[in-house]
């Protein structure tokens, strides 16, 4: 886990809320994917809030995009919110 990254999660009414804080690098991307894999199956929707991210490192974005690919077929309800949402949707 990146020293400057934190991931907070909660599950409410079958909605998994993930809040990202700090810098999103390669290890942060792996942590986010692992959390989605571990807790996402019990949720009907996953909301990822990027409001409190300071920056997204290009390598972190690449790692996330490469690892989410196989999962994306299973995760139709994965939604990003916040100031960096477009970075994750592209």
Secondary structure as UniProt FT lines:
FT   TURN            3..4
FT   STRAND          5..12
FT   TURN            13..14
FT   STRAND          15..24
FT   HELIX           26..39
FT   HELIX           40..42
FT   STRAND          45..56
FT   HELIX           58..72
FT   TURN            73..74
FT   TURN            76..77
FT   STRAND          78..81
FT   TURN            83..84
FT   HELIX           85..89
//
